[in-house]
Amino acid sequence: MIIKDEIDNKLNSLGCDSKLKQEMYKILNHEIAIFKQLVGKLHTRQGFLDYFWETYKTYRTYFDAYEDIEETYIEIFGQRKYKDFDSFRQTLYRNKN
């Protein structure tokens, strides 16, 4: 794998031993698994809404939570999920009841 070879080369250049490399790959694989779950969740309308309800309490406002999740969506998929907050809010309240 090209990416693994690049990572190996970088870790070797930093003088990492095999035990440290194994730990780094363990962390990387865990992060990849979390990312895959997030992608799967954000991909669907219901998943996006579920993720919002799971995380909104860590934000000051619903708007802030939405914007952060939308920015993540854009980074992953290259486009917005919703036109704007009002569009999201309509979907949110339509599905909450």
VMD Tcl script that draws the C-alpha trace (Angstrom):
set ca {
  {0.00 0.00 0.00}
  {1.36 3.38 -0.98}
  {0.07 5.21 2.11}
  {1.47 2.56 4.47}
  {4.85 2.78 2.71}
  {4.85 6.56 3.05}
  {3.98 6.33 6.75}
  {6.66 3.66 7.29}
  {9.25 5.86 5.58}
  {8.28 8.86 7.70}
  {8.34 6.88 10.93}
  {11.71 5.37 9.97}
  {13.11 8.83 9.25}
  {11.99 9.87 12.74}
  {13.81 6.89 14.24}
  {10.70 5.05 15.44}
  {11.18 1.45 16.50}
  {8.78 -1.34 15.53}
  {6.89 -1.20 18.85}
  {6.16 2.50 18.37}
  {5.14 1.88 14.76}
  {2.67 -0.78 15.90}
  {1.18 1.65 18.42}
  {0.93 4.37 15.76}
  {-0.84 1.99 13.35}
  {-3.21 0.92 16.13}
  {-4.15 4.57 16.73}
  {-4.46 5.23 13.01}
  {-6.72 2.21 12.48}
  {-8.92 3.35 15.36}
  {-9.20 6.85 13.85}
  {-10.05 5.37 10.45}
  {-12.81 3.25 12.02}
  {-14.29 6.33 13.72}
  {-14.11 8.26 10.45}
  {-15.88 5.46 8.56}
  {-18.68 5.46 11.13}
  {-19.05 9.22 10.82}
  {-19.15 9.04 7.01}
  {-21.80 6.33 7.16}
  {-23.85 8.35 9.60}
  {-23.64 11.74 7.87}
  {-24.39 10.21 4.47}
  {-28.09 9.81 5.23}
  {-30.62 12.45 6.26}
  {-31.57 10.51 9.38}
  {-27.94 9.88 10.25}
  {-27.16 13.59 9.95}
  {-30.08 14.38 12.26}
  {-29.09 11.67 14.72}
  {-25.54 12.99 14.83}
  {-26.87 16.48 15.47}
  {-28.92 15.27 18.45}
  {-25.93 13.30 19.76}
  {-23.61 16.31 19.69}
  {-25.63 19.52 19.99}
  {-25.23 19.80 23.76}
  {-21.51 20.49 23.33}
  {-22.30 23.72 21.44}
  {-23.62 27.06 22.58}
  {-26.50 27.09 20.07}
  {-28.25 24.80 17.62}
  {-26.86 27.01 14.86}
  {-23.27 26.48 16.03}
  {-23.79 22.71 16.20}
  {-25.34 22.63 12.74}
  {-22.57 24.76 11.20}
  {-19.82 22.57 12.64}
  {-21.48 19.38 11.42}
  {-22.15 20.95 8.02}
  {-18.46 21.96 7.74}
  {-17.47 18.37 8.49}
  {-19.92 17.19 5.84}
  {-18.40 19.57 3.29}
  {-14.88 18.34 4.11}
  {-15.97 14.74 3.53}
  {-18.41 15.04 0.62}
  {-17.37 18.32 -1.04}
  {-20.79 19.96 -0.83}
  {-23.39 21.07 1.70}
  {-26.02 18.66 2.99}
  {-28.54 21.50 3.52}
  {-28.85 24.83 1.77}
  {-28.68 26.75 5.05}
  {-29.64 26.56 8.72}
  {-33.30 27.36 8.01}
  {-33.53 24.42 5.63}
  {-31.91 22.15 8.21}
  {-34.15 23.51 10.98}
  {-37.28 22.69 8.97}
  {-36.06 19.12 8.48}
  {-35.04 18.89 12.12}
  {-38.43 19.88 13.51}
  {-40.38 17.96 10.90}
  {-38.56 14.80 11.98}
  {-38.59 15.47 15.73}
  {-42.36 15.12 16.07}
}
mol new
graphics top color blue
foreach p $ca { graphics top sphere $p radius 0.5 }
foreach p [lrange $ca 0 end-1] q [lrange $ca 1 end] { graphics top cylinder $p $q radius 0.2 }
display resetview
